[in-house]
Amino acid sequence: MVGIDDGLSRVGIGLRFSNGREVRLKIIGMHCATCSLTVQKALLSVDGVLSASVSLASDEAVVIVDPARFDYAKALRQCRELVTIFTGKH
């Protein structure tokens, strides 16, 4: 039986994904914890996203993606739409 750690790459939060790549996105316009959770949920809905962590303090999202399936443009559109809502600039 092959162990769970065999052949998998490590990511910073202790989870492991095969073929995962880290992508960092700067998110400007978040004002509260609800904003960061909303961004996290939106990113997790994008095909190819394996993990997403959003920091209100650093205005940054760290996303682990499957590069073969990740749609970078869709992720940016999701975030841009939310920032528009957060800042009230419709």
SERO-4910 file (N, C-alpha, C, O; in steps of 0.05 Angstrom, whole numbers):
BEGIN
 pado doro    nc1    nc2    nc3   cac1   cac2   cac3    cc1    cc2    cc3    oc1    oc2    oc3
  Met    A     17    -24      0      0      0      0     18     25      0     37     27     16
  Val    A     12     44    -17     27     68    -19     18     88      2     -6     91      5
  Gly    A     37    101     15     30    121     35     18    146     23     24    152      0
  Ile    A      3    161     38    -10    185     29     10    206     21      4    223      4
  Asp    A     34    206     32     54    227     27     71    221      2     86    238     -7
  Asp    A     70    197     -8     87    189    -30     81    205    -56     58    205    -66
  Gly    A    101    218    -66     99    232    -92     82    257    -92     74    266   -114
  Leu    A     76    268    -70     59    291    -69     75    316    -60     94    313    -45
  Ser    A     67    339    -70     81    364    -64     69    377    -39     44    376    -35
  Arg    A     85    389    -23     76    401      2     69    431     -3     83    444    -18
  Val    A     48    440      9     41    468      9     43    479     37     43    464     56
  Gly    A     44    505     39     50    518     64     32    512     88     42    513    111
  Ile    A      7    505     84    -11    501    106    -12    472    115    -29    465    132
  Gly    A      5    456    105      7    428    113    -10    409     97     -9    385    102
  Leu    A    -25    418     78    -40    401     61    -22    393     38     -2    406     32
  Arg    A    -29    371     25    -12    362      2    -30    357    -22    -52    346    -19
  Phe    A    -21    365    -45    -35    361    -70    -15    352    -91      7    362    -92
  Ser    A    -23    333   -107     -6    326   -130    -11    347   -151    -33    355   -156
  Asn    A     10    354   -164      9    374   -187     -1    401   -179     -8    417   -196
  Gly    A     -2    408   -153    -12    434   -145      9    456   -148     32    452   -144
  Arg    A      0    479   -157     17    503   -160      4    526   -144    -20    529   -143
  Glu    A     21    542   -131     12    564   -116      9    589   -133     28    596   -149
  Val    A    -13    603   -131    -18    628   -145    -26    648   -123    -43    642   -106
  Arg    A    -14    672   -125    -21    693   -106    -35    715   -120    -26    724   -141
  Leu    A    -57    724   -109    -73    746   -121    -76    768   -101    -82    763    -78
  Lys    A    -71    793   -109    -75    816    -92   -104    824    -95   -114    829   -117
  Ile    A   -118    826    -72   -146    833    -72   -150    859    -57   -146    860    -32
  Ile    A   -156    880    -71   -160    906    -59   -190    912    -56   -205    907    -75
  Gly    A   -198    922    -33   -226    930    -29   -240    914     -8   -264    920     -2
  Met    A   -227    894      4   -241    879     25   -240    896     51   -221    909     57
  His    A   -263    895     65   -265    912     90   -269    896    115   -265    906    137
  Cys    A   -277    870    113   -283    855    137   -279    825    131   -273    817    109
  Ala    A   -282    809    152   -279    780    150   -299    768    130   -293    748    117
  Thr    A   -323    779    129   -343    769    110   -333    773     81   -338    756     65
  Cys    A   -320    795     76   -309    800     49   -289    778     42   -291    767     20
  Ser    A   -271    773     60   -250    752     54   -262    725     50   -253    709     33
  Leu    A   -282    718     66   -296    692     63   -311    691     36   -311    670     23
  Thr    A   -322    713     28   -337    714      2   -317    710    -21   -323    695    -40
  Val    A   -294    722    -19   -273    718    -40   -264    689    -40   -261    677    -61
  Gln    A   -259    678    -16   -250    650    -14   -271    632    -28   -263    614    -43
  Lys    A   -296    635    -22   -317    618    -33   -318    621    -64   -321    602    -78
  Ala    A   -315    646    -73   -315    651   -102   -292    637   -116   -295    625   -137
  Leu    A   -268    639   -104   -245    626   -115   -248    595   -115   -240    582   -134
  Leu    A   -259    584    -93   -263    555    -92   -283    545   -113   -283    521   -119
  Ser    A   -299    563   -123   -319    555   -144   -306    553   -172   -319    543   -190
  Val    A   -282    563   -175   -268    563   -201   -256    536   -206   -243    524   -188
  Asp    A   -262    525   -229   -251    499   -237   -220    498   -235   -207    517   -245
  Gly    A   -210    478   -222   -181    475   -220   -169    486   -194   -146    482   -188
  Val    A   -186    500   -177   -176    510   -152   -178    487   -131   -200    476   -127
  Leu    A   -156    480   -120   -155    458   -100   -157    469    -71   -168    455    -54
  Ser    A   -148    493    -67   -148    505    -40   -146    535    -44   -132    545    -62
  Ala    A   -160    550    -26   -158    579    -27   -158    590      2   -174    582     18
  Ser    A   -139    608      7   -137    621     33   -135    651     28   -118    660     13
  Val    A   -153    667     40   -154    695     35   -148    710     61   -159    704     82
  Ser    A   -129    729     60   -121    745     83   -131    774     80   -123    788     61
  Leu    A   -148    782     98   -157    810     99   -134    828    106   -132    850     94
  Ala    A   -117    820    124    -94    837    133    -75    843    111    -64    865    109
  Ser    A    -69    824     93    -50    828     72    -63    834     45    -49    838     25
  Asp    A    -90    834     44   -104    838     19    -95    818     -2    -90    826    -25
  Glu    A    -92    793      5    -80    773    -13    -95    747    -11   -104    739     11
  Ala    A    -97    733    -34   -107    706    -34    -85    688    -43    -71    693    -63
  Val    A    -81    666    -29    -62    646    -37    -79    622    -46    -94    611    -30
  Val    A    -75    614    -71    -92    594    -83    -74    572    -93    -54    577   -106
  Ile    A    -81    547    -87    -67    524    -97    -85    513   -120   -108    507   -116
  Val    A    -73    511   -144    -88    504   -167    -76    480   -182    -53    474   -179
  Asp    A    -93    467   -197    -85    446   -216    -81    461   -242   -100    469   -254
  Pro    A    -56    466   -250    -51    482   -274    -64    472   -299    -68    488   -318
  Ala    A    -70    447   -301    -82    436   -325   -112    444   -327   -124    443   -348
  Arg    A   -124    451   -304   -153    457   -303   -160    485   -295   -182    494   -299
  Phe    A   -141    499   -283   -146    526   -272   -151    546   -294   -136    548   -313
  Asp    A   -173    562   -290   -180    583   -309   -173    610   -296   -189    621   -280
  Tyr    A   -149    620   -301   -139    645   -289   -158    668   -294   -163    684   -276
  Ala    A   -167    671   -319   -185    693   -326   -211    692   -310   -221    713   -302
  Lys    A   -222    668   -306   -247    666   -291   -242    674   -262   -259    688   -250
  Ala    A   -220    666   -250   -213    673   -223   -211    704   -220   -221    715   -201
  Leu    A   -198    716   -239   -196    746   -238   -223    759   -241   -229    778   -227
  Arg    A   -240    749   -259   -267    760   -262   -283    757   -236   -297    776   -228
  Gln    A   -281    734   -223   -296    730   -198   -287    750   -177   -304    763   -164
  Cys    A   -261    754   -175   -251    773   -155   -258    802   -162   -266    818   -145
  Arg    A   -256    809   -188   -262    836   -197   -291    843   -191   -298    865   -182
  Glu    A   -310    824   -196   -338    829   -191   -343    833   -161   -359    851   -154
  Leu    A   -330    818   -144   -333    821   -115   -322    847   -105   -335    861    -89
  Val    A   -299    855   -115   -287    881   -107   -305    904   -115   -308    923   -100
  Thr    A   -318    902   -138   -337    922   -146   -360    924   -126   -369    946   -119
  Ile    A   -370    902   -117   -391    901    -97   -381    912    -70   -395    928    -58
  Phe    A   -357    905    -62   -346    914    -36   -342    944    -35   -348    957    -15
  Thr    A   -333    955    -58   -327    984    -58   -351   1001    -66   -350   1026    -64
  Gly    A   -372    988    -75   -396   1003    -82   -394   1016   -109   -410   1034   -116
  Lys    A   -374   1009   -125   -371   1021   -152   -383   1002   -173   -368    986   -184
  His    A   -408   1005   -177   -423    987   -195   -421    997   -224   -432    984   -242
***
